[in-house]
Amino acid sequence: MSAPTLETLRAKIMETQARRATLTGAPPAHSEIRAALLAHLSESADRTSRAAGARVASHPAHALRVPVGPDGSVDLAPLLSLLFGPDRLAKPLLSAMEGLNLPDGMPAAERAATVAALDAELDDLERREEREVCRMEAAGRRVLRRPNARPDIVLALTDAAGGTA
């Protein structure tokens, strides 16, 4: 079997880069979104419970005051989580999310393993590409490197005639 051409290697690199970009830009798994929302609401309720207790003791009229953020926003999650409970507050929010019919993302651990595999595949493809570029240059052909060729791969090649990177 003959070695892949430079164009074939570059096409595989572009495809692998696109798969990696799609994967890293994809939304998280629904289960992780649910867990993060419930953790945030629970932590907010706990924090607000402590603060509200202190406010009731010192200034009862300020017990339900909600601070305004520097950007002018008001985060109602802490107060609503305290008053209604994190599970009850999360239910309509999660129902609204499910109503969007968003695709379920890959779990974080699986995503990290897949990204690592794609990174290893890219390393191999780019080393093979650089060896092919060096082979072609040694044969007297003028070859342009990809504008986004990784310098660490280009510079790591120890033998310009196609040695190992």
ZAKE-813174 format. One record per residue: residue in three letters; z, y, x of N, C-alpha, C in turn. Coordinates in steps of 0.001 Angstrom, whole numbers. Layout:
N
- ALA;Z;Y;X;Z;Y;X;Z;Y;X
...
// end
This chain:
165
- MET;0;-1176;840;0;0;0;0;1248;891
- SER;-848;2185;583;-969;3380;1416;144;4374;1089
- ALA;396;5248;2036;1419;6281;1850;944;7272;798
- PRO;1873;7807;12;1467;8790;-999;908;10049;-341
- THR;-24;10655;-1019;-618;11884;-491;382;13026;-632
- LEU;105;14095;81;955;15275;16;1003;15811;-1422
- GLU;-139;15801;-2087;-190;16294;-3473;657;15422;-4390
- THR;628;14102;-4169;1425;13185;-4980;2913;13433;-4757
- LEU;3304;13592;-3492;4710;13871;-3187;5150;15183;-3827
- ARG;4316;16191;-3729;4673;17487;-4300;4770;17419;-5824
- ALA;3917;16650;-6444;3993;16479;-7899;5297;15771;-8276
- LYS;5684;14761;-7501;6949;14054;-7767;8141;14982;-7545
- ILE;8067;15829;-6524;9149;16790;-6261;9283;17739;-7450
- MET;8160;18277;-7913;8200;19204;-9046;8752;18526;-10297
- GLU;8349;17294;-10535;8830;16568;-11711;10336;16316;-11606
- THR;10803;15923;-10427;12227;15648;-10232;13039;16930;-10345
- GLN;12533;18023;-9796;13215;19314;-9930;13307;19720;-11404
- ALA;12248;19483;-12162;12243;19830;-13580;13245;18974;-14352
- ARG;13305;17677;-14039;14285;16792;-14696;15701;17255;-14392
- ARG;15943;17641;-13137;17281;18106;-12744;17629;19397;-13485
- ALA;16682;20336;-13541;16931;21611;-14221;17199;21400;-15711
- THR;16453;20506;-16331;16663;20205;-17749;18050;19623;-17966
- LEU;18433;18708;-17092;19729;18047;-17228;20884;19018;-17009
- THR;20793;19845;-15977;21896;20766;-15692;21979;21891;-16718
- GLY;20878;22182;-17388;20879;23236;-18401;21154;22734;-19806
- ALA;21282;21421;-19962;21500;20842;-21287;22940;21089;-21756
- PRO;23143;21125;-23071;24501;21325;-23581;25388;20115;-23288
- PRO;26707;20317;-23303;27617;19191;-23063;27625;18223;-24245
- ALA;28270;17101;-24047;28404;16101;-25113;29254;16678;-26244
- HIS;28940;16316;-27471;29700;16802;-28632;31176;16449;-28500
- SER;31470;15265;-28000;32873;14855;-27858;33615;15773;-26895
- GLU;32931;16244;-25855;33564;17152;-24895;33743;18545;-25491
- ILE;32808;18960;-26330;32951;20251;-27012;34162;20198;-27945
- ARG;34265;19105;-28720;35403;18944;-29633;36719;18962;-28864
- ALA;36777;18196;-27781;38005;18125;-26980;38362;19488;-26393
- ALA;37369;20225;-25897;37632;21540;-25317;38111;22524;-26383
- LEU;37497;22481;-27559;37915;23375;-28635;39346;23070;-29054
- LEU;39668;21805;-29273;41027;21436;-29679;42050;21781;-28601
- ALA;41704;21581;-27346;42622;21927;-26253;42856;23439;-26234
- HIS;41782;24221;-26401;41920;25679;-26416;42789;26128;-27588
- LEU;42528;25590;-28764;43291;26004;-29946;44754;25582;-29840
- SER;45005;24397;-29314;46394;23926;-29148;47149;24789;-28151
- GLU;46501;25080;-27019;47133;25921;-26000;47360;27327;-26554
- SER;46403;27834;-27316;46544;29162;-27925;47707;29192;-28909
- ALA;47824;28148;-29718;48922;28086;-30688;50271;28033;-29980
- ASP;50372;27238;-28924;51631;27141;-28177;52006;28485;-27557
- ARG;51043;29121;-26897;51287;30403;-26233;51670;31474;-27262
- THR;50957;31486;-28376;51216;32490;-29407;52551;32250;-30085
- SER;52937;31004;-30242;54226;30680;-30850;55363;31280;-30035
- ARG;55285;31127;-28724;56331;31687;-27858;56339;33218;-27942
- ALA;55162;33822;-27861;55076;35285;-27893;55479;35834;-29259
- ALA;55052;35181;-30344;55382;35657;-31694;56881;35564;-31938
- GLY;57497;34523;-31445;58952;34397;-31597;59671;35550;-30937
- ALA;59237;35914;-29755;59856;37043;-29053;59595;38347;-29802
- ARG;58379;38521;-30352;58060;39743;-31096;58880;39843;-32380
- VAL;59046;38718;-33080;59835;38722;-34315;61263;39143;-34002
- ALA;61797;38626;-32892;63178;38947;-32534;63345;40414;-32167
- SER;62340;40997;-31514;62495;42377;-31058;61854;43415;-31988
- HIS;60714;43115;-32554;59987;44045;-33443;59339;43248;-34577
- PRO;60082;42911;-35605;59534;42067;-36681;58218;42596;-37275
- ALA;58039;43887;-37320;56816;44446;-37906;55594;44180;-37029
- HIS;55803;43811;-35782;54695;43551;-34862;54373;42065;-34730
- ALA;55001;41229;-35526;54866;39779;-35373;53421;39298;-35471
- LEU;52618;39928;-36309;51242;39468;-36509;50203;40369;-35851
- ARG;50634;41231;-34962;49673;42088;-34261;48806;41249;-33342
- VAL;47546;41612;-33313;46587;40911;-32459;46053;41929;-31458
- PRO;46214;41649;-30167;45719;42606;-29162;44188;42671;-29141
- VAL;43690;43864;-28856;42253;44074;-28729;41894;43939;-27253
- GLY;40841;43155;-26962;40412;42930;-25588;39752;44157;-25002
- PRO;39578;44186;-23688;38961;45343;-23031;37553;45646;-23535
- ASP;36871;44612;-24048;35513;44823;-24564;35508;45176;-26046
- GLY;36712;45381;-26623;36815;45743;-28030;36869;44551;-28970
- SER;36869;43346;-28418;36894;42154;-29269;38333;41748;-29585
- VAL;38472;41015;-30675;39767;40496;-31086;39636;38983;-31174
- ASP;40452;38267;-30433;40445;36803;-30463;41469;36354;-31495
- LEU;40983;35872;-32628;41870;35426;-33696;42332;33980;-33528
- ALA;41739;33267;-32583;42090;31854;-32403;43585;31637;-32187
- PRO;44258;32418;-31333;45684;32163;-31136;46501;32304;-32429
- LEU;46286;33374;-33175;47056;33600;-34391;46707;32577;-35471
- LEU;45422;32349;-35674;45015;31380;-36702;45451;29962;-36349
- SER;45418;29615;-35061;45881;28288;-34634;47365;28124;-34910
- LEU;48123;29194;-34677;49557;29150;-34945;49822;29009;-36443
- LEU;49114;29790;-37257;49369;29790;-38695;48870;28537;-39411
- PHE;47702;28038;-39011;47092;26924;-39747;47062;25611;-38984
- GLY;47302;25659;-37698;47256;24451;-36870;45882;24264;-36258
- PRO;45866;23787;-35008;44583;23620;-34302;43596;22689;-35010
- ASP;44080;21581;-35552;43169;20623;-36201;42516;21228;-37441
- ARG;43315;21906;-38229;42790;22511;-39460;41809;23636;-39139
- LEU;42091;24400;-38096;41189;25485;-37708;39893;24938;-37101
- ALA;40002;23847;-36336;38828;23287;-35663;37846;22645;-36647
- LYS;38365;22080;-37731;37517;21319;-38659;36296;22101;-39153
- PRO;36438;23310;-39705;35228;24020;-40175;34328;24482;-39027
- LEU;34929;24777;-37876;34114;25186;-36731;33242;24022;-36248
- LEU;33835;22845;-36176;33072;21669;-35746;32045;21262;-36791
- SER;32377;21427;-38065;31400;21139;-39130;30200;22072;-39016
- ALA;30465;23331;-38703;29366;24295;-38538;28483;23890;-37365
- MET;29108;23431;-36288;28333;22988;-35128;27487;21763;-35493
- GLU;28088;20814;-36186;27354;19602;-36571;26204;19935;-37510
- GLY;26365;20979;-38327;25309;21399;-39239;24075;21929;-38527
- LEU;24225;22277;-37265;23084;22768;-36493;22179;21636;-36007
- ASN;22659;20402;-36122;21902;19228;-35660;21470;19353;-34193
- LEU;22367;19829;-33368;22087;19942;-31942;22056;18559;-31312
- PRO;21202;18352;-30333;21210;17054;-29659;22529;16875;-28908
- ASP;23006;15642;-28908;24254;15336;-28211;23970;15265;-26724
- GLY;24702;16017;-25951;24500;16045;-24505;25102;14835;-23819
- MET;24764;14699;-22570;25267;13613;-21747;26716;13918;-21346
- PRO;27608;12930;-21380;28979;13162;-20919;28999;13651;-19470
- ALA;29993;14468;-19136;30064;15130;-17827;30009;14143;-16662
- ALA;30731;13042;-16750;30746;12082;-15639;29362;11454;-15441
- GLU;28721;11103;-16537;27374;10523;-16463;26369;11563;-15962
- ARG;26532;12797;-16430;25645;13885;-15994;25788;14101;-14485
- ALA;27022;14138;-13989;27256;14351;-12555;26627;13231;-11726
- ALA;26755;11984;-12191;26160;10850;-11468;24635;10934;-11486
- THR;24072;11338;-12613;22617;11456;-12717;22104;12596;-11841
- VAL;22811;13724;-11828;22413;14844;-10968;22486;14422;-9507
- ALA;23533;13692;-9131;23653;13224;-7742;22492;12299;-7383
- ALA;22100;11425;-8310;20963;10529;-8058;19666;11322;-7922
- LEU;19488;12337;-8764;18289;13178;-8664;18285;13971;-7357
- ASP;19456;14442;-6933;19553;15156;-5654;19167;14240;-4490
- ALA;19640;12991;-4539;19291;12028;-3487;17788;11735;-3508
- GLU;17227;11619;-4699;15784;11389;-4835;14997;12581;-4276
- LEU;15462;13799;-4584;14801;15000;-4054;14884;15052;-2533
- ASP;16046;14722;-1982;16193;14695;-518;15156;13759;96
- ASP;15043;12561;-470;14096;11576;53;12653;12080;-81
- LEU;12295;12582;-1250;10934;13070;-1468;10598;14233;-535
- GLU;11549;15142;-351;11272;16308;495;11203;15922;1975
- ARG;11984;14928;2391;11858;14448;3777;10487;13790;3986
- ARG;10084;12983;3003;8777;12339;3091;7660;13380;3101
- GLU;7816;14416;2292;6831;15499;2257;6747;16168;3630
- GLU;7881;16471;4237;7876;17153;5528;7270;16262;6614
- ARG;7563;14970;6555;6937;14057;7525;5423;14042;7355
- GLU;4952;14084;6114;3511;14106;5847;2898;15419;6330
- VAL;3595;16536;6114;3108;17827;6606;2975;17774;8126
- CYS;3998;17263;8799;3973;17178;10267;2861;16243;10747
- ARG;2657;15133;10034;1589;14191;10399;234;14871;10288
- MET;41;15618;9208;-1235;16295;9001;-1440;17400;10045
- GLU;-376;18135;10361;-488;19173;11388;-816;18559;12743
- ALA;-194;17409;13057;-454;16731;14331;-1906;16260;14409
- ALA;-2497;16011;13239;-3896;15586;13186;-4848;16789;13212
- GLY;-4282;18004;13345;-5113;19194;13461;-5395;19914;12162
- ARG;-4803;19464;11067;-5035;20130;9779;-4033;21256;9584
- ARG;-4497;22312;8982;-3604;23433;8659;-3031;23165;7270
- VAL;-1706;23079;7196;-1038;22749;5933;10;23817;5638
- LEU;2;24300;4430;1021;25257;4019;2188;24511;3373
- ARG;3389;24927;3726;4571;24354;3088;4758;25011;1725
- ARG;5433;24304;858;5761;24882;-448;6641;26105;-223
- PRO;6481;27147;-1026;7326;28338;-868;8816;28036;-1035
- ASN;9118;27013;-1822;10523;26680;-2043;10964;25441;-1254
- ALA;10227;25124;-188;10642;24003;675;12008;24341;1266
- ARG;12891;23381;1241;14250;23619;1724;14276;23683;3251
- PRO;14769;24788;3807;14804;24936;5263;15593;23828;5957
- ASP;16671;23353;5329;17464;22304;5969;16645;21020;6143
- ILE;15755;20737;5221;14892;19553;5336;13835;19804;6409
- VAL;13205;20978;6367;12152;21304;7339;12708;21293;8756
- LEU;13872;21904;8937;14444;22015;10278;15097;20723;10764
- ALA;15433;19819;9842;16117;18592;10229;15169;17574;10846
- LEU;13887;17745;10659;12937;16780;11188;12960;16847;12722
- THR;13320;15725;13341;13502;15735;14797;12232;15424;15570
- ASP;11303;14770;14921;10083;14387;15617;8883;14921;14839
- ALA;8226;15944;15340;7121;16587;14638;5972;15629;14337
- ALA;5970;14499;14983;4897;13525;14755;5279;12530;13655
- GLY;6337;12817;12884;6669;11937;11778;7911;11124;11992
- GLY;8826;11568;12826;10079;10852;13046;10989;10994;11839
- THR;12177;10467;11949;13087;10491;10819;13771;11833;10704
- ALA;14041;12182;9475;14726;13438;9209;16200;13186;9032
// end
